[in-house]
Amino acid sequence: MPCAMSADVTSSIEQGSVAAMSTVLLVRHGRSTANAEGILAGRLPGMSLDDTGIEQARRVATQVAELPIARVVASPMERCQQTARLVAPDLEPTPETGLTECDYGTWSGAKLTDLATQELWKTVQQNPSAARFPEGESLREMHARAVDAARTWDARVTDEHGADALWMAVSHGDVIKAIIADALGLHLDLFQRLVVDPASVSIIRYTPQGPQVLGVNITGREFTSLIPKPVKDAEIPEGHAVVGGRDV
């Protein structure tokens, strides 16, 4: 459930109270022009943040301003690089292809409402581990390289900055959901149960005993996302996950 970053969570991050290991803040990019238009952006160029997305990223910057972030790693996509620079202006984001958007192939650039009528949409919703996008990537491939990137960078940050270091990874909705699912021990077929909104923060600490999930989909919007929304997503079947992540 979306919520503000609580004092307890912030204190846990700052003091390393759970275990002496690095902690990663997984930040989804702010709302993009494609999100606003109900389009699946994928890896298409020129998909930058809109005005709302810029304000969302600035809000995250305020939330994390007091945290001693050692490194920022981000998807090379423009919307993620832009978000990273707004959230942590003093740190140059390192591009990481393992965190890039899923390759949706010929689905890229299509309206989500049109995609929701296709047979593959049902597979993406109900059995994502079997889904491969036409001329693109499978969700299993996306899951594997995203988790590998997160764990590899966490080990690197720990080596370079110490066991209680804090770092940030800026990425995309489905990519972050895949990383969280792995940390929770969820099969990929269950990852659509997770929600990762634009400019949300999710927090994972990797320990020798296994990952610990300290927060998911923290937005600072408290309960406003629960207000029923008219329009755009109305044609997406009720209860279905929006491929690429919803645009709230």
C-alpha positions as protocol buffer text, in pm:
chain_id: "A"
residue {
  index: 1
  type: MET
  ca { x: 0 y: 0 z: 0 }
}
residue {
  index: 2
  type: PRO
  ca { x: 141 y: 341 z: -89 }
}
residue {
  index: 3
  type: CYS
  ca { x: 249 y: 541 z: 214 }
}
residue {
  index: 4
  type: ALA
  ca { x: 486 y: 812 z: 323 }
}
residue {
  index: 5
  type: MET
  ca { x: 838 y: 706 z: 415 }
}
residue {
  index: 6
  type: SER
  ca { x: 790 y: 650 z: 786 }
}
residue {
  index: 7
  type: ALA
  ca { x: 1031 y: 761 z: 1055 }
}
residue {
  index: 8
  type: ASP
  ca { x: 1079 y: 395 z: 1151 }
}
residue {
  index: 9
  type: VAL
  ca { x: 1184 y: 299 z: 798 }
}
residue {
  index: 10
  type: THR
  ca { x: 1415 y: 600 z: 768 }
}
residue {
  index: 11
  type: SER
  ca { x: 1571 y: 524 z: 1107 }
}
residue {
  index: 12
  type: SER
  ca { x: 1622 y: 159 z: 1010 }
}
residue {
  index: 13
  type: ILE
  ca { x: 1802 y: 266 z: 692 }
}
residue {
  index: 14
  type: GLU
  ca { x: 2021 y: 524 z: 862 }
}
residue {
  index: 15
  type: GLN
  ca { x: 2120 y: 308 z: 1160 }
}
residue {
  index: 16
  type: GLY
  ca { x: 2150 y: -26 z: 980 }
}
residue {
  index: 17
  type: SER
  ca { x: 1939 y: -179 z: 1258 }
}
residue {
  index: 18
  type: VAL
  ca { x: 1834 y: -490 z: 1066 }
}
residue {
  index: 19
  type: ALA
  ca { x: 2176 y: -618 z: 964 }
}
residue {
  index: 20
  type: ALA
  ca { x: 2515 y: -485 z: 861 }
}
residue {
  index: 21
  type: MET
  ca { x: 2456 y: -496 z: 486 }
}
residue {
  index: 22
  type: SER
  ca { x: 2402 y: -252 z: 202 }
}
residue {
  index: 23
  type: THR
  ca { x: 2050 y: -126 z: 143 }
}
residue {
  index: 24
  type: VAL
  ca { x: 1906 y: -38 z: -196 }
}
residue {
  index: 25
  type: LEU
  ca { x: 1634 y: 216 z: -267 }
}
residue {
  index: 26
  type: LEU
  ca { x: 1450 y: 103 z: -580 }
}
residue {
  index: 27
  type: VAL
  ca { x: 1300 y: 415 z: -738 }
}
residue {
  index: 28
  type: ARG
  ca { x: 1065 y: 394 z: -1032 }
}
residue {
  index: 29
  type: HIS
  ca { x: 1095 y: 685 z: -1275 }
}
residue {
  index: 30
  type: GLY
  ca { x: 841 y: 965 z: -1250 }
}
residue {
  index: 31
  type: ARG
  ca { x: 543 y: 980 z: -1483 }
}
residue {
  index: 32
  type: SER
  ca { x: 652 y: 995 z: -1845 }
}
residue {
  index: 33
  type: THR
  ca { x: 484 y: 1140 z: -2151 }
}
residue {
  index: 34
  type: ALA
  ca { x: 401 y: 782 z: -2254 }
}
residue {
  index: 35
  type: ASN
  ca { x: 244 y: 707 z: -1915 }
}
residue {
  index: 36
  type: ALA
  ca { x: 28 y: 1016 z: -1947 }
}
residue {
  index: 37
  type: GLU
  ca { x: -93 y: 905 z: -2291 }
}
residue {
  index: 38
  type: GLY
  ca { x: -160 y: 544 z: -2194 }
}
residue {
  index: 39
  type: ILE
  ca { x: 115 y: 414 z: -2424 }
}
residue {
  index: 40
  type: LEU
  ca { x: 355 y: 128 z: -2353 }
}
residue {
  index: 41
  type: ALA
  ca { x: 687 y: 308 z: -2395 }
}
residue {
  index: 42
  type: GLY
  ca { x: 922 y: 12 z: -2378 }
}
residue {
  index: 43
  type: ARG
  ca { x: 1263 y: 111 z: -2512 }
}
residue {
  index: 44
  type: LEU
  ca { x: 1142 y: 375 z: -2755 }
}
residue {
  index: 45
  type: PRO
  ca { x: 1362 y: 688 z: -2752 }
}
residue {
  index: 46
  type: GLY
  ca { x: 1244 y: 1031 z: -2646 }
}
residue {
  index: 47
  type: MET
  ca { x: 1017 y: 919 z: -2362 }
}
residue {
  index: 48
  type: SER
  ca { x: 1098 y: 1183 z: -2103 }
}
residue {
  index: 49
  type: LEU
  ca { x: 922 y: 1289 z: -1784 }
}
residue {
  index: 50
  type: ASP
  ca { x: 620 y: 1513 z: -1817 }
}
residue {
  index: 51
  type: ASP
  ca { x: 562 y: 1804 z: -1577 }
}
residue {
  index: 52
  type: THR
  ca { x: 391 y: 1576 z: -1326 }
}
residue {
  index: 53
  type: GLY
  ca { x: 681 y: 1331 z: -1342 }
}
residue {
  index: 54
  type: ILE
  ca { x: 932 y: 1608 z: -1277 }
}
residue {
  index: 55
  type: GLU
  ca { x: 739 y: 1717 z: -968 }
}
residue {
  index: 56
  type: GLN
  ca { x: 716 y: 1356 z: -851 }
}
residue {
  index: 57
  type: ALA
  ca { x: 1093 y: 1315 z: -879 }
}
residue {
  index: 58
  type: ARG
  ca { x: 1150 y: 1637 z: -688 }
}
residue {
  index: 59
  type: ARG
  ca { x: 923 y: 1507 z: -413 }
}
residue {
  index: 60
  type: VAL
  ca { x: 1135 y: 1193 z: -383 }
}
residue {
  index: 61
  type: ALA
  ca { x: 1445 y: 1413 z: -365 }
}
residue {
  index: 62
  type: THR
  ca { x: 1296 y: 1583 z: -60 }
}
residue {
  index: 63
  type: GLN
  ca { x: 1212 y: 1249 z: 100 }
}
residue {
  index: 64
  type: VAL
  ca { x: 1564 y: 1110 z: 67 }
}
residue {
  index: 65
  type: ALA
  ca { x: 1759 y: 1433 z: 109 }
}
residue {
  index: 66
  type: GLU
  ca { x: 1898 y: 1338 z: 451 }
}
residue {
  index: 67
  type: LEU
  ca { x: 2006 y: 988 z: 351 }
}
residue {
  index: 68
  type: PRO
  ca { x: 2378 y: 922 z: 288 }
}
residue {
  index: 69
  type: ILE
  ca { x: 2339 y: 769 z: -59 }
}
residue {
  index: 70
  type: ALA
  ca { x: 2674 y: 636 z: -178 }
}
residue {
  index: 71
  type: ARG
  ca { x: 2592 y: 559 z: -540 }
}
residue {
  index: 72
  type: VAL
  ca { x: 2311 y: 592 z: -792 }
}
residue {
  index: 73
  type: VAL
  ca { x: 2267 y: 334 z: -1067 }
}
residue {
  index: 74
  type: ALA
  ca { x: 1997 y: 380 z: -1330 }
}
residue {
  index: 75
  type: SER
  ca { x: 1846 y: 234 z: -1642 }
}
residue {
  index: 76
  type: PRO
  ca { x: 1992 y: 409 z: -1946 }
}
residue {
  index: 77
  type: MET
  ca { x: 1643 y: 510 z: -2062 }
}
residue {
  index: 78
  type: GLU
  ca { x: 1594 y: 887 z: -2066 }
}
residue {
  index: 79
  type: ARG
  ca { x: 1309 y: 891 z: -1814 }
}
residue {
  index: 80
  type: CYS
  ca { x: 1520 y: 702 z: -1558 }
}
residue {
  index: 81
  type: GLN
  ca { x: 1835 y: 907 z: -1610 }
}
residue {
  index: 82
  type: GLN
  ca { x: 1625 y: 1224 z: -1577 }
}
residue {
  index: 83
  type: THR
  ca { x: 1463 y: 1096 z: -1257 }
}
residue {
  index: 84
  type: ALA
  ca { x: 1798 y: 995 z: -1108 }
}
residue {
  index: 85
  type: ARG
  ca { x: 1946 y: 1341 z: -1165 }
}
residue {
  index: 86
  type: LEU
  ca { x: 1644 y: 1510 z: -1008 }
}
residue {
  index: 87
  type: VAL
  ca { x: 1634 y: 1279 z: -706 }
}
residue {
  index: 88
  type: ALA
  ca { x: 2007 y: 1282 z: -633 }
}
residue {
  index: 89
  type: PRO
  ca { x: 2151 y: 1590 z: -807 }
}
residue {
  index: 90
  type: ASP
  ca { x: 2492 y: 1557 z: -641 }
}
residue {
  index: 91
  type: LEU
  ca { x: 2556 y: 1206 z: -778 }
}
residue {
  index: 92
  type: GLU
  ca { x: 2609 y: 1116 z: -1143 }
}
residue {
  index: 93
  type: PRO
  ca { x: 2393 y: 810 z: -1222 }
}
residue {
  index: 94
  type: THR
  ca { x: 2578 y: 507 z: -1356 }
}
residue {
  index: 95
  type: PRO
  ca { x: 2391 y: 356 z: -1654 }
}
residue {
  index: 96
  type: GLU
  ca { x: 2310 y: -13 z: -1602 }
}
residue {
  index: 97
  type: THR
  ca { x: 2160 y: -211 z: -1890 }
}
residue {
  index: 98
  type: GLY
  ca { x: 2048 y: -484 z: -1652 }
}
residue {
  index: 99
  type: LEU
  ca { x: 1796 y: -235 z: -1512 }
}
residue {
  index: 100
  type: THR
  ca { x: 1667 y: -116 z: -1849 }
}
residue {
  index: 101
  type: GLU
  ca { x: 1304 y: -147 z: -1950 }
}
residue {
  index: 102
  type: CYS
  ca { x: 1168 y: -480 z: -2068 }
}
residue {
  index: 103
  type: ASP
  ca { x: 1196 y: -516 z: -2445 }
}
residue {
  index: 104
  type: TYR
  ca { x: 828 y: -527 z: -2536 }
}
residue {
  index: 105
  type: GLY
  ca { x: 911 y: -572 z: -2904 }
}
residue {
  index: 106
  type: THR
  ca { x: 626 y: -479 z: -3136 }
}
residue {
  index: 107
  type: TRP
  ca { x: 409 y: -392 z: -2838 }
}
residue {
  index: 108
  type: SER
  ca { x: 623 y: -81 z: -2780 }
}
residue {
  index: 109
  type: GLY
  ca { x: 438 y: 238 z: -2868 }
}
residue {
  index: 110
  type: ALA
  ca { x: 94 y: 73 z: -2864 }
}
residue {
  index: 111
  type: LYS
  ca { x: -201 y: 188 z: -2656 }
}
residue {
  index: 112
  type: LEU
  ca { x: -248 y: -20 z: -2343 }
}
residue {
  index: 113
  type: THR
  ca { x: -620 y: -43 z: -2407 }
}
residue {
  index: 114
  type: ASP
  ca { x: -551 y: -203 z: -2747 }
}
residue {
  index: 115
  type: LEU
  ca { x: -296 y: -445 z: -2600 }
}
residue {
  index: 116
  type: ALA
  ca { x: -545 y: -554 z: -2334 }
}
residue {
  index: 117
  type: THR
  ca { x: -758 y: -714 z: -2606 }
}
residue {
  index: 118
  type: GLN
  ca { x: -478 y: -942 z: -2727 }
}
residue {
  index: 119
  type: GLU
  ca { x: -444 y: -1306 z: -2623 }
}
residue {
  index: 120
  type: LEU
  ca { x: -87 y: -1251 z: -2498 }
}
residue {
  index: 121
  type: TRP
  ca { x: -220 y: -1003 z: -2242 }
}
residue {
  index: 122
  type: LYS
  ca { x: -390 y: -1292 z: -2060 }
}
residue {
  index: 123
  type: THR
  ca { x: -60 y: -1478 z: -2041 }
}
residue {
  index: 124
  type: VAL
  ca { x: 119 y: -1170 z: -1910 }
}
residue {
  index: 125
  type: GLN
  ca { x: -144 y: -1141 z: -1637 }
}
residue {
  index: 126
  type: GLN
  ca { x: -192 y: -1504 z: -1540 }
}
residue {
  index: 127
  type: ASN
  ca { x: 129 y: -1684 z: -1633 }
}
residue {
  index: 128
  type: PRO
  ca { x: 400 y: -1422 z: -1693 }
}
residue {
  index: 129
  type: SER
  ca { x: 682 y: -1675 z: -1675 }
}
residue {
  index: 130
  type: ALA
  ca { x: 553 y: -1811 z: -2008 }
}
residue {
  index: 131
  type: ALA
  ca { x: 519 y: -1470 z: -2176 }
}
residue {
  index: 132
  type: ARG
  ca { x: 748 y: -1352 z: -2453 }
}
residue {
  index: 133
  type: PHE
  ca { x: 673 y: -1024 z: -2629 }
}
residue {
  index: 134
  type: PRO
  ca { x: 664 y: -1040 z: -3010 }
}
residue {
  index: 135
  type: GLU
  ca { x: 1014 y: -967 z: -3146 }
}
residue {
  index: 136
  type: GLY
  ca { x: 1114 y: -878 z: -2789 }
}
residue {
  index: 137
  type: GLU
  ca { x: 1216 y: -1015 z: -2452 }
}
residue {
  index: 138
  type: SER
  ca { x: 1053 y: -1275 z: -2232 }
}
residue {
  index: 139
  type: LEU
  ca { x: 956 y: -1176 z: -1879 }
}
residue {
  index: 140
  type: ARG
  ca { x: 1179 y: -1458 z: -1751 }
}
residue {
  index: 141
  type: GLU
  ca { x: 1476 y: -1300 z: -1927 }
}
residue {
  index: 142
  type: MET
  ca { x: 1389 y: -958 z: -1787 }
}
residue {
  index: 143
  type: HIS
  ca { x: 1353 y: -1104 z: -1438 }
}
residue {
  index: 144
  type: ALA
  ca { x: 1688 y: -1285 z: -1451 }
}
residue {
  index: 145
  type: ARG
  ca { x: 1899 y: -989 z: -1570 }
}
residue {
  index: 146
  type: ALA
  ca { x: 1722 y: -742 z: -1335 }
}
residue {
  index: 147
  type: VAL
  ca { x: 1780 y: -957 z: -1027 }
}
residue {
  index: 148
  type: ASP
  ca { x: 2139 y: -1024 z: -1131 }
}
residue {
  index: 149
  type: ALA
  ca { x: 2203 y: -649 z: -1174 }
}
residue {
  index: 150
  type: ALA
  ca { x: 2052 y: -564 z: -835 }
}
residue {
  index: 151
  type: ARG
  ca { x: 2247 y: -831 z: -647 }
}
residue {
  index: 152
  type: THR
  ca { x: 2573 y: -763 z: -833 }
}
residue {
  index: 153
  type: TRP
  ca { x: 2556 y: -389 z: -766 }
}
residue {
  index: 154
  type: ASP
  ca { x: 2464 y: -447 z: -402 }
}
residue {
  index: 155
  type: ALA
  ca { x: 2775 y: -662 z: -354 }
}
residue {
  index: 156
  type: ARG
  ca { x: 2987 y: -401 z: -534 }
}
residue {
  index: 157
  type: VAL
  ca { x: 2853 y: -113 z: -323 }
}
residue {
  index: 158
  type: THR
  ca { x: 2916 y: -314 z: -7 }
}
residue {
  index: 159
  type: ASP
  ca { x: 3276 y: -379 z: -116 }
}
residue {
  index: 160
  type: GLU
  ca { x: 3337 y: -15 z: -209 }
}
residue {
  index: 161
  type: HIS
  ca { x: 3149 y: 171 z: 64 }
}
residue {
  index: 162
  type: GLY
  ca { x: 3112 y: -65 z: 357 }
}
residue {
  index: 163
  type: ALA
  ca { x: 2855 y: -304 z: 493 }
}
residue {
  index: 164
  type: ASP
  ca { x: 2603 y: -38 z: 596 }
}
residue {
  index: 165
  type: ALA
  ca { x: 2613 y: 158 z: 269 }
}
residue {
  index: 166
  type: LEU
  ca { x: 2299 y: 295 z: 106 }
}
residue {
  index: 167
  type: TRP
  ca { x: 2255 y: 309 z: -271 }
}
residue {
  index: 168
  type: MET
  ca { x: 1981 y: 384 z: -521 }
}
residue {
  index: 169
  type: ALA
  ca { x: 1865 y: 205 z: -835 }
}
residue {
  index: 170
  type: VAL
  ca { x: 1631 y: 395 z: -1068 }
}
residue {
  index: 171
  type: SER
  ca { x: 1437 y: 170 z: -1302 }
}
residue {
  index: 172
  type: HIS
  ca { x: 1096 y: 73 z: -1444 }
}
residue {
  index: 173
  type: GLY
  ca { x: 776 y: -73 z: -1304 }
}
residue {
  index: 174
  type: ASP
  ca { x: 803 y: -433 z: -1424 }
}
residue {
  index: 175
  type: VAL
  ca { x: 1178 y: -445 z: -1357 }
}
residue {
  index: 176
  type: ILE
  ca { x: 1137 y: -328 z: -998 }
}
residue {
  index: 177
  type: LYS
  ca { x: 846 y: -565 z: -942 }
}
residue {
  index: 178
  type: ALA
  ca { x: 1067 y: -852 z: -1060 }
}
residue {
  index: 179
  type: ILE
  ca { x: 1342 y: -755 z: -815 }
}
residue {
  index: 180
  type: ILE
  ca { x: 1095 y: -723 z: -526 }
}
residue {
  index: 181
  type: ALA
  ca { x: 934 y: -1058 z: -614 }
}
residue {
  index: 182
  type: ASP
  ca { x: 1275 y: -1224 z: -599 }
}
residue {
  index: 183
  type: ALA
  ca { x: 1347 y: -1065 z: -261 }
}
residue {
  index: 184
  type: LEU
  ca { x: 1012 y: -1185 z: -126 }
}
residue {
  index: 185
  type: GLY
  ca { x: 1066 y: -1536 z: -261 }
}
residue {
  index: 186
  type: LEU
  ca { x: 769 y: -1503 z: -498 }
}
residue {
  index: 187
  type: HIS
  ca { x: 752 y: -1698 z: -822 }
}
residue {
  index: 188
  type: LEU
  ca { x: 750 y: -1474 z: -1128 }
}
residue {
  index: 189
  type: ASP
  ca { x: 392 y: -1585 z: -1195 }
}
residue {
  index: 190
  type: LEU
  ca { x: 291 y: -1391 z: -882 }
}
residue {
  index: 191
  type: PHE
  ca { x: 476 y: -1067 z: -954 }
}
residue {
  index: 192
  type: GLN
  ca { x: 170 y: -898 z: -1103 }
}
residue {
  index: 193
  type: ARG
  ca { x: 27 y: -888 z: -751 }
}
residue {
  index: 194
  type: LEU
  ca { x: 281 y: -617 z: -671 }
}
residue {
  index: 195
  type: VAL
  ca { x: 220 y: -249 z: -746 }
}
residue {
  index: 196
  type: VAL
  ca { x: 503 y: -4 z: -817 }
}
residue {
  index: 197
  type: ASP
  ca { x: 379 y: 346 z: -895 }
}
residue {
  index: 198
  type: PRO
  ca { x: 571 y: 624 z: -1071 }
}
residue {
  index: 199
  type: ALA
  ca { x: 831 y: 786 z: -844 }
}
residue {
  index: 200
  type: SER
  ca { x: 770 y: 528 z: -572 }
}
residue {
  index: 201
  type: VAL
  ca { x: 1046 y: 396 z: -349 }
}
residue {
  index: 202
  type: SER
  ca { x: 1086 y: 33 z: -247 }
}
residue {
  index: 203
  type: ILE
  ca { x: 1359 y: -74 z: -7 }
}
residue {
  index: 204
  type: ILE
  ca { x: 1554 y: -400 z: 10 }
}
residue {
  index: 205
  type: ARG
  ca { x: 1845 y: -503 z: 229 }
}
residue {
  index: 206
  type: TYR
  ca { x: 2037 y: -809 z: 111 }
}
residue {
  index: 207
  type: THR
  ca { x: 2179 y: -1009 z: 403 }
}
residue {
  index: 208
  type: PRO
  ca { x: 2370 y: -1338 z: 428 }
}
residue {
  index: 209
  type: GLN
  ca { x: 2044 y: -1490 z: 556 }
}
residue {
  index: 210
  type: GLY
  ca { x: 1847 y: -1362 z: 258 }
}
residue {
  index: 211
  type: PRO
  ca { x: 1687 y: -1038 z: 139 }
}
residue {
  index: 212
  type: GLN
  ca { x: 1476 y: -829 z: 375 }
}
residue {
  index: 213
  type: VAL
  ca { x: 1209 y: -605 z: 224 }
}
residue {
  index: 214
  type: LEU
  ca { x: 1180 y: -287 z: 431 }
}
residue {
  index: 215
  type: GLY
  ca { x: 920 y: -109 z: 218 }
}
residue {
  index: 216
  type: VAL
  ca { x: 726 y: -137 z: -107 }
}
residue {
  index: 217
  type: ASN
  ca { x: 570 y: 136 z: -323 }
}
residue {
  index: 218
  type: ILE
  ca { x: 637 y: 424 z: -84 }
}
residue {
  index: 219
  type: THR
  ca { x: 505 y: 736 z: -253 }
}
residue {
  index: 220
  type: GLY
  ca { x: 420 y: 998 z: 7 }
}
residue {
  index: 221
  type: ARG
  ca { x: 71 y: 1019 z: -141 }
}
residue {
  index: 222
  type: GLU
  ca { x: -68 y: 829 z: 156 }
}
residue {
  index: 223
  type: PHE
  ca { x: -414 y: 699 z: 62 }
}
residue {
  index: 224
  type: THR
  ca { x: -497 y: 923 z: -233 }
}
residue {
  index: 225
  type: SER
  ca { x: -418 y: 646 z: -481 }
}
residue {
  index: 226
  type: LEU
  ca { x: -717 y: 451 z: -345 }
}
residue {
  index: 227
  type: ILE
  ca { x: -962 y: 710 z: -479 }
}
residue {
  index: 228
  type: PRO
  ca { x: -1141 y: 554 z: -781 }
}
residue {
  index: 229
  type: LYS
  ca { x: -1004 y: 692 z: -1109 }
}
residue {
  index: 230
  type: PRO
  ca { x: -1225 y: 773 z: -1405 }
}
residue {
  index: 231
  type: VAL
  ca { x: -1107 y: 758 z: -1763 }
}
residue {
  index: 232
  type: LYS
  ca { x: -798 y: 606 z: -1912 }
}
residue {
  index: 233
  type: ASP
  ca { x: -746 y: 277 z: -1737 }
}
residue {
  index: 234
  type: ALA
  ca { x: -1120 y: 206 z: -1735 }
}
residue {
  index: 235
  type: GLU
  ca { x: -1086 y: -15 z: -2043 }
}
residue {
  index: 236
  type: ILE
  ca { x: -815 y: -227 z: -1881 }
}
residue {
  index: 237
  type: PRO
  ca { x: -997 y: -526 z: -1727 }
}
residue {
  index: 238
  type: GLU
  ca { x: -1061 y: -486 z: -1355 }
}
residue {
  index: 239
  type: GLY
  ca { x: -786 y: -639 z: -1144 }
}
residue {
  index: 240
  type: HIS
  ca { x: -536 y: -665 z: -1431 }
}
residue {
  index: 241
  type: ALA
  ca { x: -185 y: -528 z: -1388 }
}
residue {
  index: 242
  type: VAL
  ca { x: -96 y: -253 z: -1635 }
}
residue {
  index: 243
  type: VAL
  ca { x: 197 y: -379 z: -1841 }
}
residue {
  index: 244
  type: GLY
  ca { x: 493 y: -151 z: -1780 }
}
residue {
  index: 245
  type: GLY
  ca { x: 329 y: -13 z: -1464 }
}
residue {
  index: 246
  type: ARG
  ca { x: 29 y: 208 z: -1401 }
}
residue {
  index: 247
  type: ASP
  ca { x: 50 y: 584 z: -1447 }
}
residue {
  index: 248
  type: VAL
  ca { x: -76 y: 704 z: -1108 }
}
